[in-house]
Each structure stands twice: as C-alpha cells, then as structure tokens.
Amino acid sequence: MKQYKLLYVLVLLIVEYHAQETTTVSSANFNGDPRLCTVDPTTPTPSNVPLPTFSKQAEFALERVEVRHVGNATLPSVLTLYQYLYDYDANKLILIKNQNGFIDAEYFYYDILKKSTYYHGELCVVSDITTNIDTDGMSAIQLSDNTWHIRPFNEFLLFSRDDPRSLIIPKYIGSSVVRGIPVDQWETCIINKNNLQTVRRVWSFAKQDFTTPLGSMNNFAVPVQGITYASVLLPNGMQVAEFDEIFNIYSYRPGIIESSDQLVPPKGVFCASGPNQNLISLSNAGIKWPNHFSVRVEASSSRSSIWQKFHLRYDRGRESGSKRIRYDYIPSGGIDFQTVIHDYGDNLTYIIDRRVGSCQINRDTELPDVSPIRDPIGFFIKHESRFISTEDDQVWEFVGFRSCRGNSIKCAAVTASIDKFPAMVDPDIGTSNGETWDATNIEYGWSMRAPSSLPPPDMTKNFDYPVYLFLRLYRVDGPINPSLSNIRTEDIEYEFYEMSHELKPSDFDTSICYRSLDLPYLHLGFVLKPSNDQILTNQRH
C-alpha cells in the first residue's frame, strides 16, 4: 500500500514540475491523445452495418477489470462485479456492486436527482445525482419539459449521443469474435478538454444473426464487451497516467423480469434524504393494528440463534389510557409458562405462574430498560407503543414489496429511523450505562390474508396481517470520523403467526390472583330459574 502512495506522490511532483514549463498543448484545441484516438466527426458509417439500437429496459451482469499505469509502473488489477437494472420509462436505475465479497447497492431516482447507496446492506447514504456530464453515462439530463431524466441506453453506455452537436461519434472498425460470439465492433473517442483526458472505448455487439441463449432480441443490440483505454496528459504533451478497463457483459436481456426482491432495497435500512423526503404514516400505507388482537410471536437477535416465543394479546379500549396487554412465555431458565398482564387503566401488573397458580400483583406497568439482544420479549413489551400505537406518525418510508418466509408471502415493507434509541443495557449484567444507541432502523412487513377479496363498501383494503418486524441498532464508536469499520450494529427480528382479531373474555381474567392471595374481589354469578317445568331450548316460538 505504501508503494502506491509513493507513486501517487511522484505523479503529483511530476505534474507540479511540468506545470511550470511552457505549455505546448492548448485545452481549447485539444482533440485527443494521438497514441489512443482523436475525435473525427467526418468518419462515415458503412451502409451494410446498421447502427446499434437499444431497448428502453435492460437487465445484465457486468464484470469489470481495471488496470492502472502510472509512469512505468503497473498497479495490480481490480475486479468488480455489477448487476444493472435499467428502466428508461420508470426513470430509475439500480446498480449492485460486488467487490472482494462486499456488496453495495445504488438506487438512482432521477426525477428528484437523488441516489441512495446501501453499503454492505447495513448503512445508507443519500447523495445527489450529477447532471449534464457528457463523460458520465449515469449523470442526469434535462428534457425539454425541464424534468430530469436518466439517459437513453446508448448514452448510458457512452456509445453515442442523441445530440447532433456531440463529439461522441461511434466509428465502425470491423468484425471479430469475443468469447466465441461473432460481433461487430465500434469505437468511440471521448475527450475532456479541461484535464486533457482521452478515453477510447471499443464496444462489441453480437451480430444480428447470432442466436442468444435467451432467444430473439427483437433486433435490439446485445452488448458483449467493452474495452476502455484512457490517458491523462500534462500541458507539455507528456502522458502521465493510463487506465485500461475491460467490461464483459453477461446475461443481457432487453427487458426486466418483474421481481420485487430485485427492486426493493436491502432489508432494515432507512435512507434519510433530507427535509423534502416523502414520509408517510402506517395508516397512509394501509397498515393498522386492530384494537383487539391475539398473535404468536417468535423473536431472535444477532447474538443468539435461539428463537424466543411468546403469545401476545392486546386489548385497547375507547377511552384514552384504557389498554390491557397479556403475554405468555417461558422465562429464561424456566420450564413452565408464565402469564403477565399489564392493566394500564388501573396501573397494575399481574404475574401468574401457570403451573402452580401463584400470582404476584405489582402497582406499576412500567418496565425497566432491558437489552433487546438478550431479552427481545421484554424489549417489545416495554416499547410496544412505538411498534403498535404509532400508526398516525408520519415517519415511515414505503420501500416496496419483498418476499417473506421464503417465497410464500409477499410483504409490503416500510422503514423508519429513531435517533438516540434505545437505551444501552449491558447484555450480561442487565444494567444501563446511561447512554443510548445512536439510531435504530425499523422495518415492518405486512401482508393480506386474502389479497383478491374485496373490502366492504364503506372500507378500504388494508394490510391486515403483520409478518415481521426487523430492528437494526447502530452505534458509532468513532463519531468524529464515522465509517463502516467503526459502526457497530445489532439486529433483532420478530416474526408474527396466527394473527386473530378476536379475544376471549377469559383472556384477561385476573381473579386467580385474588383467590390465590386471599384478597377481596367482586365476583358476579347468575342463576337462571325457570318459572315453569318446561325444558329451555334455543328454539324460537
């Protein structure tokens, strides 16, 4: 690594030295490095070879090998794998990059000139999309109606420009065979007058009569390979650096196979794009917890592969503060189920041992801070108001649909982020150190029981079945210079099963506590005494 830094320092010294010499290359008259190529707008296209045409959608994989030459030294080559999903009509681009096993994903939203980059599937950074840079195929262009748009595919590849004033003009250079595929080859010469840079790019497209493994391409061009040679000159004409790149394109398809998993961002990562971000509430997304429900929950964390299970019952009354929560679970180290009932209206907590029938009554419903890593059940109950009772808070972003539990369920996914949450609790000793996690990203996945059914006339179709709740906690160990290397994360996930909107009257029965503790309580009994000797039936007369 040190020798590369030395080479870059040497290049800077060379640039500084030669910048003091008499300039022999004028940027205004610069027409390219003659050792690579020069721009020649008069080169005719042969009549028997049509100019490649491209579809408005494309999906393909790309292998990029980059080799850099500085002076007489050649730096080690760099291999990067990409997957592209290009959609001109949708005005979007998705780029997935794999370098040395580290996967980053970039989502381009050209209408708002924003790009969301997901690093390693854990952290999102939103940046601006560059505009009107002729040498950058991913930069945005402005249409006649003043809207910003992704470039047509020929410009995206830097193969040609639709603007007749452009100097990016493809020149046919003959036929060849690349990876066993007969191809037509075209050359483009792209120059940057400001920094005296020249880029010679040779594109190879499969011949029209070649049959691809995917069948006919409807006369659309199929790119097979691109080779780029680039150089940078000093003002005196000396070539200070050269960069070579080979782009091998695989599995090219002039369209996109509709797959929600390909289009949705990584799970559990919230992207904050600024004050103009379009955030919605859960209600806006058609997601709403009912006032009364019963659901079985399985919870896990990144620290443990063991799923912790509990049965949650929830009853919210019409009056403010009138709420009851019951959850049944097996405590850590225990063998029998324990029932906990929080009655928020009376501010009482009932803890019932189901094996022996004993009960403990506490005058409080507030739980202490717990570690979500070691006690995800207690963490969910303590913060249930954040997860259940905030359907009207406009803090969520709809990210799309993804497959849940394999491919059996399609879930609508929404994400949010909470700063300075939750409290940091030592997972081993269970005490808080007075600090908080820097942020927590939350993702909900909801589905529908019967997606094809119609709602009642006076109601809208809503997602009525929670599938998962995913939390990712972030802590920056070096807040001055945050990076992926000093960001610590922990994950907690809740899976929901057997969701029911019905409760039994006995679900919140606490009379066993008063009987076991020999406390006075009100017990109502009804005796039905017929006025005659006739047998009562459910028949109507």
N, C-alpha and C positions, 0 to 999 in steps of 0.2 A: 504493500500500500504506500510505503514511504517513497519508493522509486517513482510511482505515478505522480505523486505530489511534486517531486523534483522535476519531472518532465514538464508539468504544467507551469512551474515557476520559470523554467528555462524558456518556455514558449512566451511567457509574459515579458521576459527580459529581451527576447528577440524582437517582439512587437515594439517595445519601447525604444529599442536601439534604432530599428529601421524607420520608425515614425519620424526620426529626426533627419532622415535623408531626403533628397529631392524626390518628390512624388512623380512616378512615371506612369501610373495607372489612374486615370480620371474616373471617378464613380459615375459621372454623368455619361461618359462614353463607354462604360464597361459593358461588354456583350458576352461575357462568359470566359471561363478558363479554357484556353485553346487545347490544353492537354486532356480535357474532358469533353467539352462540347461548346458550341456557340449557338446563339439564337439565330435561326434562319427562317423568317416568315414566308419566304418565296418557294419553299420546298413543296412540290405538288404531291398529292396523294394518288397512287396508282388506281386506275379505273376498275381493275378486276379485283381489288381488295376493298370491301366496304369498311367504312369507319365503324368501330365497335359501338353498339348501342346497349344501354343498360336498363334494367328494371327499376321500379321505384321502391322495391323492397329487396333486401339481400340478407342472407344469413350464412356465415362462413367462419372457419377457423384459420388462423394465420400463425405461421412460425417465422419469427424474425431473428436473424443472426446479424449482429453488429460488430464490425471490426474497425478500430480507430488507429490511425497512423499519425504520430506526432514526430516531425523531423525524420530521423532514420529508425525510430523505434515503433514497434507494433504492439499495441496493448492487447491483452487477452480478449478473445471474442466473448460476446454476451448473448445468450439465448433467452428469448422471451416468447411465451405462447399467448395468443389472444383469441378471443371469441367475439365476433361482431354481430349485432342485430341492428340493421339499418332500416329505417322506415321514413321515407320522404313525406308521405301523406300525413302520418302521425306527428311529423316534425320532431322525432326523437331518435336517439342513438344510445345503445347500451354496449359498453366495452368491458370485457372481463379479461384481466391480465394475470398471468401466472409466471412469476419469475423466481426460480430457485424454490419452488413449492409454496411461495407466499402469494396468495390470491387477492387481488384488488379489483373492485368493480366500479365503473364510472357510468353514471346515468346523466345524459345530456338532455336538458329541457330548453330547447331553442326559443320557444315563444317568450320565455322570461329571462333568457340568457344566463341560466344557472346550470352548474354541473355539480352533482353530488358524488363524491368519491368515498367509497367504503373500503377502508384499509383493513385487510385481513379479516373482513367480515365482522369487525368489532367496533370500529370508530368511523364516524362520518364527518367529512369536511366539505362545506359548500363553497364554491368559488365561481367567479364569473367566466362565461364563455367568451373567448376572444372574438373580435369581429373584423371582417374585411381584410384578412391576411391571406394574400394570394398563395403563399407558400405553406399554408396550414389548411389541409383539407377538412379539418374538424372545426375550423372557425366559422362563425355565422355570417350570412349575407343578408342584406336588406332588400326585400321585394318592393315592387312598385307601389304597394299599398302601405309602405313604411313598416311592415311587420318583419321580425327577424326569423330566419329560417335556416334549416340545415341545407347544405349544398346538394345539388344533383350528384348522382353517384360518379359521374365522370370527373366532376370537380373534387369530390370527396377523395378519389384515388389520385388526384393531381395528374390525371391523364390529359385532360383538355379543359378549356374554359368555354362557356356559352357566350361570353362577352367577346365580340369580334375584335375589340381593341386589345385583348390579352395577348401576351407574348408566349403563353403556354400552348404550343402548337405541336401535336403529335406528328412524327415522321415515320413512315413505314420503312423498316430495314430488312425485311425478308422473312423466310420461313425457317423453322428449326424444330427440334424435338426436346421437350423438357419433361423429365420424369416419365418418359415413354409416351407422352402425349404430343401429337403434332400441333404446332402452334404457329400463329402469326405474331411477329414481334414489332413493337413500335417504340420509338424513342422520343422522349421529351427533354427539353433543356430549360431549366428554371434557374433564374438568376436573381440575386438580391444585390442591387447596386449599393445599398448603404454599407454593407460589410464585405463587399467583394466576394460573395459566396456563389458557387456554381453547383447545381445539382443535375446530374444526368441520370435519368431513370429509364430503364428498359422494361417494358411491360410485355408479357407473353400471354396471349389469349388463345384458347383452344379453337382450332379451325371449325368452321360452321358445320362440316360434315362429320365431326367427331361425336360419337355417342357416349355420353357420360353415364356413370352408374345410376344416376337419378333420372335418366331418360332425356327427352327433348327439353330444351330450354327456351322454346318459342322464339328462336332467332336472337335471343339475348346473348351478349358476350359473356364468356366464362373465364375470368382471370385465373391463371395458373401460377404465375410467378412474377415478381417484380424485383429488379436489381437496381440499387441506387449507388451512385458514385458521387461524392460531394467533396468539394475542396474550398479552402479559405485562403485568399491571397493577402499579402501585405501590399501597401501602396506602391512598392517598387517592383511588384510582379512576382515576388518570391512566394512559393506555395508553403505555407506554414503548417497546415494540417489537412488530412484527408480522411474521410469517413466512408466506409463501404457497408451496405446493408443488403441482405437477401431476404425477400418476403416470399415464402412458399404458402400458397393458399390451398386449403383442403376443404372438401365437403361443401363446395359453393352451391348455393341454392338461390335462384332469383325470386325469393319469397320468404315468408317467415312461418314456420309451423307454430300454430297457436298453442302456447303452453304458458300457463300462469306462473309456473315455477321459473321459467326463463326470464319473465318480465318483472317479477316482484323483487325488490331489494332484499339484502340479507336480513335474516330474522333478528328482531330485537334491537335494531339500531335506529335511533331517531336522528333525523337530519334537520338542524336548525338553520334556516336560510335567511333569517332576518325579520324585521318588523312587518314586512308585507307578506309573510308566509300565510297561506290559506289553511288555517287551523279550524277544526270543526269539533262539535261535541259528539259523544256517543249517540245521543238521540238523533242528531243530524245524519249519522251513518246507519240509522235503523237498528241500533243496538241498545237494549234496555233490559236491566234486571227487573223481574216482576217483584211485586211487594211481598209475595209469599212463594217460597220455593224450597225444594229439597234436592240436593245434588251430592254425589260422591266425588271426592277429590283425592288425587294422588299427587304428592309433592316430592321433588328431588332438587338437589343442588349440585354445583360443580365440585363440591368437596366430598360428596357421597353418592355412590351408585345405588344406594338402597332407597326405594320409594317409601315415603311415609304416607299413610292413608288416613282419611277422616271423612265422616259423614256430616255434612253441613245442612242445617235447617234454618231458614230465615223468615222472620215474620215482622213486617213493617206496618204499623197502624196508620190511621188517617191523621192523628194528632202528631205534632212535632215532638220528637223525643220518644214516642211510643214505638219501641222496637225490641224484639227479642231474637237472640241468636243461640242456637244449640249446636254443639259439635261433639261427636262421639269418636274416640280414638283410643289407641293403646299407648300409654305413656312410655317414654324411653326406659328400657329395662323392665317394663311390666309385662304381664301375661294376660291381663283382663282389660276389658273395655272400661273407659271412664267417660261419663257424660258431664259436660259443662254447659250450663245455661246462664246466659247473661240477660237479665231483665233491665233494660236501660230506663224504662219508665219508673221503676221502683229503686233503681240503682243497687241491685242485688245480683250476686253471683252464686250459683248453686253448683257444687262439685259432687257428683254422685258416683260411688263405686258400684258398678252393676253386679259384681259377684256377691258381695256381702250385703248390699243395700244400704250401706252407710252414706252419710251426706254431710257436707260442710257448707255453711252459708256465710258469705262474706258481704259486708256492706260496701261494695265498690264494684265497678265494672271495668276500671282502668287496669290495663296490663302493663307490666314493666317492659322496658326495651329488651328485646331478645335478638339473638343472632339469626338472621334469615338463613345462614348457611347450615347451622346446626338444628334450628327449630323453625322450619318453614311453616309449620302449622300455627304455632303461636304468633309468628310474624304476620300471617294472613289475617288472623282474627284481630290482632291489635290494630292493623291498618285497613280493616275491611271497608271503612268509609271512603278510602282512596280508590279501592278496587270495585266497590259496588254502588256507592251512593253519590257518584260524581258524574252522572250521565249528562248533565247540562253544562259542564265546564268545557269551554272551547279551548282545549289544549291538545287535541288529537289530530294526527295527520293520517289520512287514508292512503295506504301504500299499495293496495291491490289484493289479489286473491292468490292463496298458496295452498298446496296440498297438505292435509293434516292426517296424522296417523297413517303413514304410507300414502297411498293414492285413493283411499276410500272416501275421504271427505274433502270438500273444498271450503276453505275458510276465508272470510273477509278479514283482512288484517289492518289494524290501526295501531299507531305508535304515539307515544308521548314521552316527555322527559321531565323529571323533577329534580331541581337543584338542591344540594345540601340535604340529601335524604338517602337512606335512613341514618339513624344513629349508629356509630361503630361500636360493636359489642365484641369483646374477646370471645371467640367461639369455644375456647377451652374452659375458661373460668366463668363466663357468662356475665361479666360486668362491663359497663360502658366506660370508655375513656374520655368522655366529654366531647369527642369530635364526631363528625359526620362523613359519610361518603360524599365525594364531590358531586355526583349526579347518579341518577338511576333512570335507565331507559325502560319503558314498559311497552309490551306488545300484547294486544288482545286478539284472539282468533275466535270468531263466531260463525255459526252456520245455521241452516234451516232444517227443520225436521222434514218438511215436505215442500221442496223448492217450487214444484209445479202447481201447488194448490193456490187457490185464490183467497184473499182475506175477506172478511165480512165487508159489506158495502160501506160502512162508516169507519173503517180502519185501513191503515196502510200495511203493506207487507214488511215485516221486521225480521231480523235475525233473532231467533228465539232459543238458541242452543249454544251456550259457551263451550268451547272445545279446549282452549288452552289460555294460560296467562304466563307470559315469559318476562322475567326481570333480569336486567344486566346492570350490575353496580360498578361504578367507576371510581378509582382513586388515583390521583396523580402524585407520585412520590417526589417528583421534582417540578413543582409548579412554575418555576422560573422559565425552564425550557422543556415544556411538555413534549413528549414523543411517544411512539408506540413502545419503545423499550422501557419507559418508566411509568407506564399506565398499567395499573393492576385492575383486573376485572374478576367478578364472581357472578355466576348465573344461578337463578332459581326458576324452576318451571312448575306450573300447576296444570294438571290435566283433569278435565271435568267429565263425569259419566252419569248416566241415568238421571238427567235433569227432569224434574217434575214440578209442576206449578200447583200441586195440591199438598196440603198438610192435614194431619190428623189432629183432632182435639187433644189427644194424649201426648202429642209430641213435646209440649211444654208443661206437662203435669209435674209439679214440684211437691205434691202432697206427701210423697215418700220421705222428703226431707223433714217435714214437720212431724210425721209419725215416728221416724227413727230418732229424732232428737226430743221427742215428747214435748213438742211445742203446741200451743193452741192454734187451731186453724179452722176456717169455716168450711164445713162440708155440707153440701146440699144433697138431699135424697128425695126421690119422688116415688110415691106409691100409687099405683093405678087400682082403684076399687070399682069394679062394675056395679051398676045399680040393679042388675038382674043376673040370672044364672046363665045367660047366653054366652056362648064362646065368641070371643072377639076375633074377627078376621080382618083382612085388608080389603075385603070386598065392599064396593060402594052400592048403596041402595038408593 
